[in-house]
Amino acid sequence: MKSNSVRLTHLQLASLLEEIASAMQTDIPVSDALRRLQGNRLGRVGKVAGSIAERLEAGQNLQSAFDSIGGAMSVQISAGFFAAQKANQPELLKRLANHLRRRDQYTRSLRLAWFYPILLVFVAFLITVRYLAPMVLANLDGGILWPSWVVTTSQYFVTSWEWPLCGLVLLLFLVSLWFCLKGRFPRSIRMQLFCSTLADELEHDVPDKAAIESAACLSGDPELMAIEDPTLAAPPIQRILSEIRLPTDDISTVDRNRLVIPVLGLVASKHAERAHRQVYFYSRWLPRFAMAVLGGGFIFGYVWFVIGPVYRQVIHW
């Protein structure tokens, strides 16, 4: 069977996962739910749903069938199916879908927040090339003592303005490409996914080894996926559990093991709060700071290095 080359956005992928999770919750055959989705949704979502349903009807399991969409998230999604089936908790798929929706919303807000600083850079460049640089060069013989670097920069912008513009466009393209190709979640979200998923699986008596392996794959964290002996005693797992300090010295081994699940929940909450702060920093605080620095820097440079020499010359007259 040929692999489907259609790729879904995070928002479309979240809708597909939620449909599958709802079918699992209500004991409806997943293939039937996907066929219904194929009939109700046009475009890529319906096409991918039909492709997965076809593979399920051919006898493949859900993990293998979902590999038909490919993409950077395929390993995490396959792990999500495994964890949901082992723990009998379709909510694990919905949790992954919620993270995909939040990531899509974060990406959209990030683009909107950075639109104005980027626009400000291009407007400042246009004003410099179209008005400021020609004005400086036109008044070189007027007795105004421009700084030498202002004259040199003005000459460069007038004669070779295409190269700085190409540099700005290329930089913008590379940054956009980096965000598009970045498949992994930020570390705070990876840790939140790992801890919350592992806690759910352990609570439903999934063996430690299988629970850690599937939770690590679901999180997409390279370090956790590379654990050779996936047990709760593994150093990476112990480092995660040690993020929450509890007085466990006088507690028996059985009681200490019972504490693993709530500790994992606390660590997941800790990383969720950290992820929220990161979203605020990159999508709100940093763009506003960039606006203030770029706008203020341009205005200060214009007043001090372009207008300033004119007024200082007027004073000497």
Beta strands, then each sheet from edge to edge (+ up, - down):
end
